[in-house]
Amino acid sequence: MKSVSTPLRVLIVWELGTHLGHLLRLLPVVTELIGKGHEVLLAVPDPAFAHKFLGNAQVKCVQCPTSRSRPGSEQQEGDVVCYADILGRYAFGDEEGLADALTLWASLIGEFKPDVLLIEFAPLAMLAARLHQLPAVHLAIGWEAPPQSRTLPIIRASPTVDQASVFEREAALVRRINSHCVNAGVAELQWLSDLYKSATQLIATLPETDHFGPRLQGRYVGPLFSTEFGPVVRWPEPSAEHATRRVFMYLQPDRANLALLKALKNLGARVIAVLPGLQASAATCLNDGHVQLYSHPVRLAGLLEKADFVITNAGHGLVAASLLAGTPLLLIPRNFEQVMLAKRIKSTGAAHVLPREHVAVRAHEAIERLVNDAYAREAAKTIARKYVACTQDGVIAKVVDAVETVFSKHQKTAVEKIAALPV
C-alpha cells in the first residue's frame, strides 16, 4: 500500500459558485501540494479559465461533473429559503441528471485513481467520495459548511417554511441519495447533514467571518486568500499640504459604483478601484491623480494594510484579508450569502453595511459615517491583533497536513480491516 511519504494523487474539486475567490483560495494550496511532490488534478466548472488563471503547466484541469438542472428550475435566489434548496436545485438536480453525473464521477475517479479528494464548494463530490469510499477533506468557508444538525439551516424567513416543511424537503432528497448509497453498498444517510460527514471538514475562516458562526464544534483553520495575485500597484504619496484617505475598492459591475467614486473624489480620497467590466471610456474619464482604476485583480499585499478602509460586496476572501490587515469595511452585498456575511462583520463593529439599492443616493453619507467612525477602525485592529499568528503559510500547512493525514488514516483503517478478515 502507498504511504504518505510517497507522492499522492490529489483530486481537488470546485463545483458551485462563480467568483474568482474560489480559485484564489485554492491557488496557494495547489502550489504547496505540487511543491511537496504530490500530483494534482483540478476539477472545476471552467477548466480553460482555471488553467489560464493558475498559469502552472503542472496542474491539469478537467470539467467537474455536475448534475443537470431539472427543466424550468432556474429559480431566482429569492426562491431559496433553506440550505436543502441549494443542495437539491444546484448540486443534485433531477434524478436523471444526478445518475448521469455520478456516472461521470465514476469515470473520472477510475481514470485518475485519486488517493484523496480535496473538496471545496462541491456537494456532489462529497457524495462521490462517499460512494467510492475515498478519503476526503472538505475545505470550506462558513457558507459552504452548514451547521450539522437534524435539519440544515433555514436561510431566508418565509411564512410558508418551517422546520417541518424543511424536514420533508430533506427527507425526499435523502431518499434519492440513499438509493445510490444502497447500490454502492455504503452506509446510508440518516439526515441530510450526514453528507458532510463524508469528509474531514476544515472551516477556512475565522469565527467572526463564519456565515453561520461562531460555532462551538468545528475546526477553524483560518481564511485562505491570495495577496500575491495580479500586478503590483502602489498608493500615491500623500499630499504635502494634508493627509488624504486611502480607499481600496473591489466591486462587481453596477451602475451605482460611479456614485461611490464620485463621493470619494469629493472627499479628496486616494482610491485604488478594481471594477471588473468597467468600460474603457468610463475608466479614461475617471482615472486621474486621485483615482487608479483597474478592470482586473491587483496584488493586495501592501495595499490593505495602508488603506483607511475597503469598499467591497462582502466576498469572503477580501473581507477576511481586510480584517487581518486591521482595515474596516463598507460592505455592499449583492446576494444572500454576502448579506449573511455582512451582518456578521457588522456585529463586530468593524464594518458598515450599505444596501445595494441605496448606493446611488446614500453613497456620500455612508462613506462619511465610516470615515468618522473611530470605533470601526479600532474593532478591525482588535480582530487583526487577535489573529496576528494566523498567517497564510500556517493555514496552507494545516490544509496540506490534513490531506496527508486523512490519507494515512484511511490506509491504516484498510490494513486493519484486512487483518481482521478470517484466515
C-alpha positions in Angstrom: 0.0 0.0 0.0 1.1 3.6 -0.7 2.3 5.6 2.3 2.1 9.3 2.8 5.8 9.6 2.1 5.0 8.5 -1.4 3.6 11.3 -3.7 -0.2 11.3 -3.6 -2.7 11.8 -6.3 -4.9 14.6 -5.1 -8.2 15.4 -6.8 -9.2 19.0 -6.0 -12.9 19.8 -6.7 -14.7 23.1 -7.0 -18.3 22.8 -8.3 -20.6 25.6 -7.2 -20.1 29.4 -7.3 -19.0 31.8 -10.0 -16.5 34.2 -8.4 -12.7 34.3 -8.7 -12.4 33.8 -4.9 -12.7 30.0 -5.2 -9.6 29.8 -7.3 -7.8 32.3 -5.3 -8.4 30.2 -2.2 -7.2 27.0 -3.9 -4.2 28.5 -5.7 -1.8 28.5 -2.7 -2.8 25.0 -1.7 -2.3 23.7 -5.2 1.2 25.3 -5.2 2.1 23.8 -1.9 0.9 20.3 -2.8 2.9 20.4 -6.0 5.9 21.7 -4.1 5.8 18.7 -1.8 5.8 16.4 -4.8 2.1 15.4 -5.0 0.2 15.1 -8.3 -2.8 17.4 -8.5 -5.8 17.3 -10.8 -8.3 20.2 -10.6 -11.9 19.5 -11.4 -13.7 22.9 -12.0 -16.6 24.4 -13.8 -14.4 26.1 -16.5 -11.1 24.2 -17.0 -9.7 26.6 -19.7 -10.2 29.6 -17.4 -8.7 27.8 -14.4 -5.6 26.7 -16.3 -5.0 30.1 -17.6 -5.6 31.6 -14.2 -3.3 29.2 -12.4 -0.6 29.6 -15.0 1.0 26.3 -14.0 1.7 23.7 -16.5 2.0 21.1 -13.7 -1.7 21.4 -13.0 -4.1 19.6 -15.2 -7.7 20.9 -15.2 -10.8 19.0 -16.2 -14.5 19.6 -16.2 -16.2 18.9 -12.9 -19.1 16.5 -13.2 -22.3 18.3 -12.3 -26.0 17.4 -12.3 -28.2 18.8 -14.9 -30.9 21.1 -13.6 -34.5 20.0 -14.0 -36.5 21.8 -16.7 -37.6 25.2 -15.5 -35.5 25.0 -12.4 -33.6 28.3 -13.0 -35.1 29.7 -9.8 -34.2 33.2 -8.6 -32.2 33.5 -5.4 -35.4 34.6 -3.6 -36.8 31.1 -4.1 -34.1 29.5 -2.0 -35.3 29.5 1.6 -33.3 26.7 3.2 -29.9 25.1 2.6 -31.6 21.9 1.3 -32.9 24.1 -1.6 -29.2 24.9 -2.6 -28.3 21.2 -2.5 -31.4 20.0 -4.2 -31.5 22.5 -7.0 -27.9 23.4 -7.7 -25.9 20.3 -6.6 -28.1 17.2 -7.2 -30.7 18.4 -9.8 -33.2 15.9 -11.1 -32.8 12.1 -10.8 -31.7 11.6 -14.4 -29.1 14.3 -14.1 -27.8 13.0 -10.8 -27.4 9.5 -12.2 -25.5 10.8 -15.2 -23.3 13.0 -13.0 -22.4 10.1 -10.8 -21.5 8.0 -13.8 -19.1 10.8 -14.9 -17.7 10.8 -11.4 -17.1 7.1 -11.6 -15.2 7.6 -14.9 -13.1 10.5 -13.5 -12.2 8.5 -10.4 -11.4 5.4 -12.4 -9.2 7.4 -14.8 -7.2 9.5 -12.3 -7.3 7.0 -9.4 -7.1 9.7 -6.7 -5.6 8.8 -3.3 -7.5 11.6 -1.7 -10.1 14.3 -2.6 -9.8 17.9 -1.5 -13.3 19.2 -1.8 -14.1 22.9 -1.9 -17.8 24.0 -2.6 -18.7 20.7 -4.2 -21.6 18.8 -2.5 -21.8 16.3 -5.4 -18.1 15.5 -5.0 -18.9 14.8 -1.3 -21.4 12.2 -2.4 -18.9 10.7 -4.9 -16.3 10.4 -2.2 -18.8 8.5 0.0 -19.9 6.2 -2.8 -16.4 5.3 -3.8 -15.1 5.2 -0.1 -12.3 7.6 -0.8 -10.7 9.7 1.9 -11.6 13.4 1.5 -11.0 16.8 3.1 -13.7 19.4 2.9 -12.1 22.9 2.7 -15.0 25.3 3.2 -15.8 28.8 4.3 -18.8 29.1 6.7 -21.4 29.3 3.9 -20.2 26.1 2.3 -20.2 24.2 5.7 -23.7 24.4 7.1 -24.0 23.5 10.8 -24.7 19.8 11.2 -28.0 19.2 13.0 -31.1 17.2 12.3 -32.0 19.7 9.6 -29.8 22.1 7.7 -30.5 25.9 8.3 -33.4 27.9 7.1 -31.5 30.8 5.5 -34.4 33.1 4.5 -37.5 33.7 6.5 -40.7 32.7 4.8 -44.3 32.3 6.0 -44.6 29.0 4.1 -41.4 27.4 5.5 -40.9 25.9 9.0 -38.8 23.1 10.4 -41.5 20.5 9.5 -41.5 21.5 5.8 -37.7 21.6 5.7 -37.6 18.1 7.1 -39.9 17.0 4.3 -37.7 18.6 1.7 -34.6 17.0 3.2 -36.2 13.6 3.6 -37.1 13.5 -0.1 -33.5 14.3 -1.0 -32.1 11.8 1.4 -34.2 9.1 -0.1 -32.8 9.9 -3.6 -29.2 9.9 -2.3 -29.7 6.7 -0.3 -30.8 4.8 -3.4 -27.3 5.4 -4.8 -25.7 4.5 -1.4 -27.5 1.2 -1.4 -26.4 0.5 -5.0 -22.8 1.2 -4.0 -23.0 -0.8 -0.8 -22.1 2.1 1.5 -23.8 3.4 4.7 -27.0 5.4 4.0 -27.7 8.9 5.4 -30.0 9.3 8.3 -30.1 13.1 7.9 -29.1 15.2 5.0 -26.4 16.8 7.2 -24.7 13.3 7.3 -23.5 14.1 3.8 -20.9 16.4 5.4 -19.5 13.6 7.5 -18.2 12.0 4.3 -15.1 14.2 4.6 -12.8 15.7 7.2 -14.0 19.3 7.5 -11.7 22.3 7.7 -13.5 25.6 8.2 -11.3 28.1 6.3 -12.4 31.2 8.1 -12.4 32.9 11.4 -15.3 32.7 13.9 -16.0 36.4 13.2 -16.2 35.7 9.4 -18.2 32.5 9.6 -21.7 33.0 8.0 -23.2 30.5 10.5 -20.8 31.2 13.3 -19.4 31.3 15.7 -19.8 27.5 16.2 -18.6 25.5 19.2 -17.9 22.4 17.1 -15.9 22.9 14.0 -12.2 23.0 13.1 -11.4 26.6 12.2 -8.0 26.8 10.4 -8.2 30.4 9.3 -9.1 32.1 5.9 -7.3 31.4 2.7 -6.8 34.0 0.0 -4.1 35.1 -2.3 -2.5 38.6 -1.7 0.2 37.9 -4.3 -2.0 37.5 -7.4 -2.2 40.3 -10.0 0.1 43.2 -10.9 1.7 45.4 -8.3 0.1 48.8 -7.7 1.1 51.4 -5.2 -0.6 54.1 -3.2 0.4 57.6 -4.4 2.5 59.6 -2.0 0.3 61.8 0.4 0.0 65.5 -0.4 2.4 67.8 1.2 -0.5 70.1 2.3 -2.6 67.5 4.2 -3.1 63.8 4.7 -5.6 62.1 2.5 -7.8 59.0 3.0 -6.7 55.9 1.1 -9.6 53.7 0.0 -9.3 50.3 -1.7 -12.4 49.3 -3.7 -13.3 46.0 -5.3 -16.9 45.7 -6.6 -18.8 43.7 -9.2 -20.3 45.6 -12.1 -23.0 48.0 -11.1 -24.1 51.5 -12.3 -24.1 52.7 -8.7 -20.3 52.2 -8.5 -19.9 55.6 -10.2 -21.7 57.3 -7.3 -19.2 55.8 -4.9 -16.3 57.0 -6.9 -17.7 60.5 -7.2 -18.3 60.6 -3.4 -14.8 59.5 -2.7 -13.4 62.1 -5.2 -15.5 64.8 -3.4 -13.8 63.8 -0.2 -10.4 64.1 -1.7 -9.6 60.4 -1.1 -6.9 58.5 -2.9 -8.6 55.5 -4.5 -7.4 52.2 -6.0 -10.5 50.6 -7.5 -10.8 47.2 -9.1 -14.1 47.3 -11.1 -14.4 44.3 -13.5 -16.4 45.0 -16.6 -15.7 48.8 -16.4 -15.9 50.3 -19.9 -12.7 51.8 -21.2 -14.4 55.2 -21.8 -15.5 55.4 -18.1 -12.1 54.4 -16.9 -10.5 57.2 -19.1 -12.8 59.8 -17.7 -12.4 58.8 -14.0 -8.7 57.9 -13.9 -6.7 60.8 -12.5 -4.1 61.5 -9.8 -6.6 60.6 -7.1 -8.2 57.5 -8.6 -6.5 54.5 -10.1 -8.9 52.2 -11.9 -8.4 48.6 -12.9 -10.7 46.0 -14.6 -8.7 43.1 -13.2 -7.5 42.0 -9.8 -4.4 43.6 -8.4 -1.8 42.4 -5.8 -3.3 43.1 -2.4 0.0 42.7 -0.5 0.9 46.1 1.0 -2.4 47.7 -0.1 -4.9 46.7 2.6 -2.6 47.5 5.5 -2.2 51.0 4.3 -5.8 51.6 3.4 -8.1 53.6 5.7 -11.0 51.4 4.6 -12.1 49.0 2.0 -15.3 49.1 -0.1 -16.5 45.7 -1.4 -19.5 43.5 -2.0 -18.7 41.2 1.0 -16.9 38.5 -0.8 -15.3 36.3 1.9 -11.7 36.4 0.8 -11.3 40.2 0.6 -13.3 40.7 3.8 -11.1 38.3 5.7 -7.9 39.8 4.3 -9.0 43.3 5.2 -9.8 42.3 8.8 -6.5 40.5 9.2 -4.9 43.7 8.0 -6.8 45.7 10.6 -8.8 47.7 8.0 -12.5 48.5 8.4 -15.0 48.0 5.6 -18.0 49.4 3.8 -20.0 46.4 2.6 -22.5 46.4 -0.3 -23.8 42.8 -0.5 -25.3 41.6 -3.8 -26.6 38.1 -2.8 -27.9 36.4 0.3 -24.6 34.8 1.1 -23.0 38.2 1.2 -25.9 39.6 3.2 -25.3 37.0 5.9 -21.6 37.7 6.0 -22.1 41.5 6.0 -24.4 41.1 9.1 -21.7 39.0 10.9 -19.0 41.6 10.2 -21.3 44.5 11.2 -21.9 42.8 14.5 -18.2 43.1 15.3 -18.3 46.8 14.7 -15.6 46.6 12.0 -17.9 47.3 9.1 -20.8 49.4 7.9 -23.4 47.9 5.5 -24.9 49.9 2.7 -27.9 48.2 0.9 -27.2 48.0 -2.8 -30.5 49.8 -3.6 -29.4 52.8 -1.5 -25.9 53.3 -3.0 -26.9 55.9 -5.6 -28.5 58.3 -3.1 -26.6 57.5 0.1 -23.0 56.8 -1.0 -21.6 60.1 0.3 -23.4 59.8 3.6 -22.3 56.2 4.1 -18.6 57.0 3.4 -18.6 60.0 5.7 -20.0 57.9 8.5 -17.3 55.3 8.1 -14.6 57.9 7.8 -15.7 59.4 11.2 -16.2 56.1 12.9 -13.1 55.6 15.2 -14.8 52.5 16.8 -14.9 50.7 13.4 -11.2 51.3 12.9 -10.4 50.0 16.4 -12.7 47.0 16.0 -10.9 46.0 12.8 -7.5 46.4 14.6 -8.7 44.3 17.5 -9.5 41.4 15.2 -6.1 41.8 13.5 -4.3 41.7 16.8 -6.4 38.7 18.0 -5.3 36.7 14.9 -1.8 38.1 14.4 -0.5 34.5 14.4 -2.9 33.5 11.6 -0.6 33.5 8.6 -1.4 32.2 5.1 1.6 29.9 5.3 0.2 28.5 8.5 -3.2 27.9 7.1 -1.8 26.3 3.9 0.3 23.9 6.1 -2.8 22.9 8.0 -4.7 22.1 4.8 -1.8 20.0 3.3 -1.3 18.2 6.6 -5.0 17.3 6.7 -4.8 15.9 3.2 -1.8 13.7 4.1 -3.3 12.7 7.5 -6.7 11.7 6.2 -5.0 9.5 3.6 -2.8 7.9 6.2 -5.8 7.2 8.5 -7.7 5.7 5.6 -4.8 3.4 4.7 -4.4 2.3 8.4 -8.1 1.5 8.6 -7.9 -0.5 5.4 -5.0 -2.5 6.7 -6.8 -3.2 10.0 -9.9 -4.4 8.1 -7.7 -6.8 6.0 -6.0 -8.1 9.2 -9.4 -8.7 10.8 -10.6 -11.0 8.0 -10.8 -14.7 8.9 -7.9 -16.8 7.6 
